[in-house]
Amino acid sequence: MRRKTFWIRSVWIGLALLFISEVVVIGNASAQSTEPLQSQELTLSLGGISGQTRSLRGSAAGTAQIAADRTLGINYGHHLVGTRIAAVYGEIEFVAIPNRGVTSATALVAQNYASLYVTPGVRLELLPRSRLSPWAAIGGGYALYQESAQLSNGENTTNKFLNREAFAYGGGVDYRLFRLIGLRGEVRDFLSGNPSLNVVPTSSTQHNVVASGGILLRF
């Protein structure tokens, strides 16, 4: 848990330092640009989610370890309203996590599971015409979990799919390379009901913190 907290904190500190340095270099000139904003954005990203430990209740009391995994993301954004200082976008975030392994010394658990999050929301972006633009986003939607076909002891299971509600929030920075192409770095937490692990965790929700980066296309 300390390693996870340190890793997330380091990402945010790095993004803050990058933003401060960019503001010092470009000053107010880029913020005063009259170039119109493109109305639509598409971001393709790759990232990762760190491992975590879940406490279990009942006869299987103990813990289950959920492994780290890579993530694949797509974000579509549409400019709603804005000024030179800030802009508001409507967005839809898609994040897939293909294979998170699960182990436990005290219980029969799913061998692994896959995740899909679809969360419409809104994004507030500062200095949208600047080369470097920080933003924060919030939304909510749908989480789909697919459990492995077998449990940790090799026993088959038929309870493979589980639908949950999801609440998403996070922030990041967009860096403009060219007028229509840029880069994005971000951290988002998808808070949802528990995935199907074949056990009952002590908490009814699970945080799924994803850090990613990718290419941003404007059109």
C-alpha positions in Angstrom: 0.0 0.0 0.0 2.9 2.4 0.8 4.5 1.6 -2.6 1.1 2.3 -4.4 0.7 5.6 -2.5 4.2 6.7 -3.2 3.9 5.8 -6.9 0.6 7.8 -7.3 2.0 10.8 -5.4 5.2 10.8 -7.5 3.1 11.0 -10.7 1.1 13.9 -9.4 4.3 15.8 -8.3 5.9 15.2 -11.6 2.8 16.6 -13.5 2.7 19.6 -11.2 6.4 20.4 -11.8 6.0 20.0 -15.5 3.1 22.4 -15.5 5.0 25.0 -13.4 8.0 24.8 -15.7 5.8 25.2 -18.8 4.1 28.3 -17.4 7.4 29.9 -16.6 8.6 29.3 -20.2 5.5 30.3 -22.2 4.2 33.0 -19.9 0.8 34.5 -20.8 1.3 34.6 -24.6 -0.1 31.2 -25.4 -3.1 31.7 -23.0 -4.0 34.8 -25.0 -4.1 33.0 -28.3 -7.3 33.5 -30.3 -6.9 30.3 -32.2 -10.3 28.5 -32.0 -10.5 25.2 -30.1 -11.2 22.0 -32.0 -14.7 20.7 -31.0 -13.8 17.0 -30.7 -10.9 15.0 -29.2 -9.9 11.3 -29.3 -7.2 9.9 -27.0 -5.7 6.4 -27.3 -3.7 5.5 -24.2 -1.7 2.7 -22.5 -1.0 2.4 -18.9 -1.1 0.2 -15.8 -2.8 -0.6 -12.5 -0.8 -1.6 -9.4 -1.5 -4.7 -7.3 -3.6 -4.5 -4.2 -4.6 -6.7 -1.2 -8.3 -7.2 -0.2 -9.3 -8.4 3.2 -11.9 -11.2 3.3 -14.8 -11.9 5.7 -16.5 -15.1 6.8 -15.0 -18.6 6.9 -12.4 -17.5 4.3 -11.1 -14.7 6.6 -7.7 -13.7 5.4 -6.6 -11.8 2.3 -6.6 -12.0 -1.4 -3.9 -10.5 -3.5 -4.9 -9.0 -6.9 -2.0 -8.6 -9.3 -0.9 -5.5 -11.3 -1.8 -5.4 -15.0 -1.5 -3.3 -18.1 -4.5 -1.1 -19.2 -5.9 0.0 -22.6 -7.9 3.2 -22.8 -9.9 5.3 -25.3 -11.4 8.7 -24.5 -13.8 10.7 -26.6 -14.3 14.4 -25.7 -16.6 17.1 -27.1 -16.0 20.8 -26.3 -19.1 22.3 -24.7 -18.2 25.8 -23.5 -15.1 27.7 -22.6 -12.9 30.8 -22.4 -9.2 31.5 -22.7 -8.9 30.5 -19.0 -11.0 27.3 -18.9 -13.0 25.0 -21.0 -15.6 22.3 -20.2 -15.8 19.1 -22.2 -18.2 16.2 -22.2 -16.4 12.9 -22.4 -16.8 9.1 -22.5 -13.9 7.1 -21.0 -13.3 3.5 -21.9 -10.7 1.5 -20.0 -10.0 -2.3 -20.3 -7.8 -4.3 -18.0 -7.3 -7.7 -19.6 -5.9 -10.1 -16.9 -5.5 -9.4 -13.2 -4.4 -12.5 -11.4 -5.8 -13.4 -8.0 -4.3 -15.5 -5.2 -5.1 -16.3 -1.6 -3.6 -18.6 1.1 -6.9 -19.0 2.9 -9.7 -19.2 0.3 -10.7 -20.5 -3.1 -10.6 -17.6 -5.4 -10.9 -16.9 -9.1 -7.6 -17.5 -10.9 -7.9 -14.1 -12.6 -10.5 -11.6 -14.0 -10.8 -9.0 -16.7 -12.4 -5.5 -16.3 -14.1 -3.0 -18.5 -15.1 0.5 -17.4 -17.3 2.8 -19.4 -17.8 6.2 -17.7 -19.4 9.2 -19.3 -18.6 12.5 -17.5 -17.4 16.1 -17.7 -13.8 17.4 -17.8 -12.7 20.9 -16.7 -9.5 22.0 -18.5 -7.4 25.1 -17.6 -5.6 27.2 -20.2 -7.1 25.2 -23.1 -5.2 27.1 -25.7 -1.9 26.8 -23.9 0.8 24.2 -24.9 0.3 22.6 -21.5 -3.2 22.3 -20.0 -4.0 20.6 -16.7 -7.5 19.2 -16.2 -9.8 17.4 -13.8 -12.6 15.0 -14.7 -15.5 13.3 -12.9 -18.1 10.8 -14.2 -20.0 7.6 -13.6 -21.2 4.6 -15.5 -20.7 0.9 -15.9 -18.2 -1.7 -14.8 -18.1 -5.2 -16.3 -16.1 -8.0 -14.7 -15.3 -11.3 -16.3 -14.1 -14.1 -13.9 -11.8 -16.9 -15.1 -13.4 -20.2 -16.0 -11.6 -21.9 -13.1 -11.0 -21.3 -9.4 -7.5 -21.5 -7.8 -8.0 -25.2 -7.2 -8.8 -26.0 -10.8 -12.6 -26.3 -10.1 -14.8 -25.0 -12.9 -17.1 -22.1 -12.3 -20.1 -20.8 -14.3 -20.5 -17.4 -12.6 -18.3 -15.6 -15.1 -19.8 -12.1 -15.7 -20.8 -9.4 -13.2 -22.1 -5.9 -13.8 -21.5 -3.1 -11.4 -22.0 0.6 -11.2 -18.8 2.7 -11.4 -17.8 6.2 -10.2 -14.7 7.8 -11.9 -12.6 10.8 -11.0 -9.1 11.9 -11.8 -6.9 14.4 -13.5 -4.0 14.9 -15.9 -2.2 17.1 -18.3 -2.5 17.6 -22.0 0.6 18.7 -23.9 0.2 20.2 -27.4 2.7 19.0 -29.9 1.0 20.4 -33.0 -2.3 22.1 -33.7 -4.2 18.8 -34.0 -1.9 16.3 -32.2 -0.8 16.2 -28.6 0.1 14.0 -25.6 -1.9 13.2 -22.5 -0.8 11.9 -19.1 -3.5 11.0 -16.5 -4.5 9.2 -13.3 -8.0 8.0 -12.8 -9.7 6.1 -10.0 -12.6 3.8 -11.0 -14.6 3.1 -7.8 -17.0 0.3 -8.3 -18.6 -2.7 -6.6 -16.4 -5.7 -6.0 -15.5 -8.0 -8.9 -16.5 -11.6 -8.7 -13.6 -13.3 -6.8 -15.6 -16.3 -5.4 -15.1 -14.7 -1.9 -16.6 -11.8 0.0 -14.3 -8.9 0.8 -14.8 -6.8 3.9 -15.5 -3.7 1.8 -18.4 -3.5 -0.6 -16.4 -1.4 -3.1 -13.0 -1.5 -4.8 -10.7 1.3 -5.9 -9.1 0.7 -9.3 -6.5 3.4 -9.8 -5.1 3.6 -13.4 -2.2 5.7 -14.5 -1.7 6.1 -18.3 -0.4 8.1 -21.1 -1.2 8.3 -24.8 -1.7 10.3 -28.0 -4.4 13.0 -28.2 -6.0 13.8 -31.6 -8.1 16.9 -32.2 -10.6 17.3 -35.0 
